[in-house]
Each structure stands twice: as C-alpha cells, then as structure tokens.
Amino acid sequence: MTEATPYAGLTPDTINAALESVGFHPDGSMLALNSYENRVYQIGLEDGSFLVAKFYRPGRWSDAAIKEEHAFSLALAAEEIPVVAPLCDADGNTLHNYQGYRFSLSPRQGGRWPDLDDPDDLMWAGRLMARIHQLGASQPFKHRPTMDPAEMGTGSATYLLENGFIPIELESRYLQITQGLQATIDAMFANVGGYQQIRLHGDCHPGNILWTDGGPHFVDLDDCRNGPAIQDLWMLLSGEHYEMSMQLSYLREGYEMFRPLNPGEIQLIEPLRTLRIIHYAAWLARRWSDPAFPAAFPWFDSNQYWQDHISTLAQQAVAMENPPLSLY
C-alpha cells in the first residue's frame, strides 16, 4: 500500500481472510458502506448474521488513539447509552491487524435520520447527547486531538494555498477572506471566556444519529476529540435563524435534564460552522491523491467550486456579525 493508494491491497479475499483471522466465517456477501476516510463493509456470516468491518486509513490515527475511541464507546455502552461500540475478542481486544490493515468489527445497526423538525426527536437527541457529555466530561482524551481553531482555520487555508489548490486568480481573495474570518473567530472564542473541553462525539451530523422504533443510537465516533459541548449540537440545526433557535431550544430542553449547557458557547456556532467549511475543503485536498476522492468529488478541483466556496465564506463573515441564536 502507498499513501496515494492506501487500500490498493484491500481486496474481498483480504477482507474475508481478515475476519477469519479473528474467528469469524464470512459467507461471501459484502456491501461497501458510505465511507471515504476509512473503508467500511457490511459482511454476511455463515450463521446468517451480519457484522460491520471498519478498516482504518493507514497513518491517520495511532493505535493508542483508535483504542481510546473504542474505550470511550464501550464506556458509553456500559452506561446503557445507545452507541454502536466495537466487539471485543476473548482477550478484550477491539483493534485487529491483518497484512498491515488495522480493523475493528461491530454489530450491524441500521436506522433512519432523525426528524429535526420534530420537537420530541430533538429533545430525545439532547438527552442522549447530555449523557454522552456527562461521561465525556469525567476525563479528557489523552491520545486524540483537542479542537484547535487556528489549525482548522489558518492551518487548513495555508495547506490549500501552499499546495496549489486555490486557482491563482482567486488566491488573493481567498487569503484576504480567510485571514479576516480567522481574526473574527479568534475574537469570538476569546469572548466566550472559560469553557470546558470535554470528550465529544466530534462529528455529530444527522447521518450519525440513526433512529429506529426504539429510539436513536449514535454511530461513527471516528472523529471523537476534546472540545466545547456545543460542537456536538450545532450540526443538528438547519434552516433560518429563527428555525435554528427553536431547534436549539428543544435540544437544550432535553440536554439540561442531565447536564447544564453553557449559554456562552452558543456564540461559537457560526465560528464552528465556518471552521468546518474551511477544514472540509482542506480534508478533500489532503486526500486528493486517493483515487476514491476524485471519483466521488469530481467538482472539487474546479474553478467554479472555489468561487462558490469563497462566496460561502463571505456569507459566513456576515453570519458571524449577527446576534447568536436565541433560546426560548
């Protein structure tokens, strides 16, 4: 395997052999699930059951960081918080290695996206998120990152500029707007004052909360890290300013049944959204040598994309000037 083609050797035979190496017996059926950073497959077993196998991108996380994510998931599950945690083998191991590919196995659990217009769904999600954060606040991650606005913002923008992803005619405008955004973001983070850095899900968009008739469960803690609690709430908000205020109010109502939400963190929502937009573009750029990325995101390496990207950042500059969301 190489950095450019990290999964070139991950053939169906290799995947099946990896599962056999830890005592499972695939029946030959295999479905690739939606994942770009890692490779994730639903695997059928001879007994008629299914597992989900996640093969980790080489070089992205250390073994210690992956094991720390697994330990967090297992601790949450032990508290009966509905997360999909990895399976342990007879020796308690959750991270396995086969022919240089690190992988974990977990139960298959499907579901639908939450209805973010339903107050009951929002309050339910808020209650569970508070329980995750209650445990998350008990100690920090040691081997996983802490959210760093400078790294996500300036660091990402610098990577894009230095590696030639920004069209030359847009470089000056891109540099100007990202520098201005970073100054505003830094000031807004400083204005919040003290806030607790807790263990977070880290990537809590609606696709990572799956709903069944029994309620929601959380999946994919691959991006878990330390950061402010509001990071796990703002991605569940959408629509106009007043709509997001109502959604946040319902989330907060459920959340505060178990844990108070620092109201000062609400002003970080638009800065965090801005940082995610910049960081996402840099993530695509950092993975562009992986053949899966140009195939999945053909629009990324186009002049139109960067014009639209800069326009979106300009809109975020305005959004950060507006008052923060209200709580009802």
Secondary structure, DSSP 8 states (H G I E B T S, - for coil): --SSSTTTT--HHHHHHHHHHTT--EEEEEEE-S-SSSEEEEEEETTS-EEEEEE--TTTS-HHHHHHHHHHHHHHHHTT--B------TTS---EEETTEEEEEEE----B---TT-HHHHHHHHHHHHHHHHHHTTS--SSS-B--HHIIIIIHHHHHHHTT-S-GGGHHHHHHHHHHHHHHHHHHHHHH-----EEE-S---GGGEEEETTEEEE---TT-EEE-GGGGTGGG--SSHHHHHHHHHHHHHHHTTTS---GGGGGGHHHHHHHHHHHHHHHHHHTTTSTHHHHH-TTTTSHHHHHHHHHHHHHHHHHHHS------
